[in-house]
Amino acid sequence: MALHHGKCHCGQVCFEFDAPATMDVTDCNCSMCAMTGYEHVFVPKGDLRFLSGEDYLTEYRFNTGQAVHMFCQSCGIKPLYQPRSHPNAWSVNMRCVQAGTLTIGKRIAFDGSDWEGNIAGLKAATE
């Protein structure tokens, strides 16, 4: 296990998490991920700690309202969110993790444009 640090663009929201030095990254093509270029790294909720700025996060929910997308109120970046696919984990945006501690193992392509039809395969690949 290694200690990784992440933050939003302006640095108001900062967090750390314990995870292996090499992790798989999920690339999703749903409307939200495709528009923002989000790269998912799933981290158990108990392994992530906010260092600052949790109160700077604002929520956005759509469709079923189960996924909690959280954006920095200052810079607008979504460094992490609570996905409906992995309710006991955070999805950390790989693009918001400080360089040098986390290496990509493999890339998992997920057809999130048909979320309901493909979620079983994603859960099997990432758990």
Number of C-alpha atoms within 10 A of each C-alpha: 9 11 14 19 20 23 26 24 16 12 14 19 25 20 21 17 21 16 19 15 15 14 18 18 21 23 19 21 18 14 10 14 15 14 9 10 13 22 22 23 22 25 19 15 15 11 13 19 14 14 14 13 16 15 10 14 21 15 13 12 11 10 6 7 10 13 18 17 20 20 20 24 16 15 14 14 19 24 26 27 20 19 18 15 15 18 13 14 19 22 25 25 23 22 17 19 21 13 12 9 14 19 14 13 11 11 13 16 13 18 17 19 15 11 15 9 10 13 15 11 11 19 11 8 13 14 7
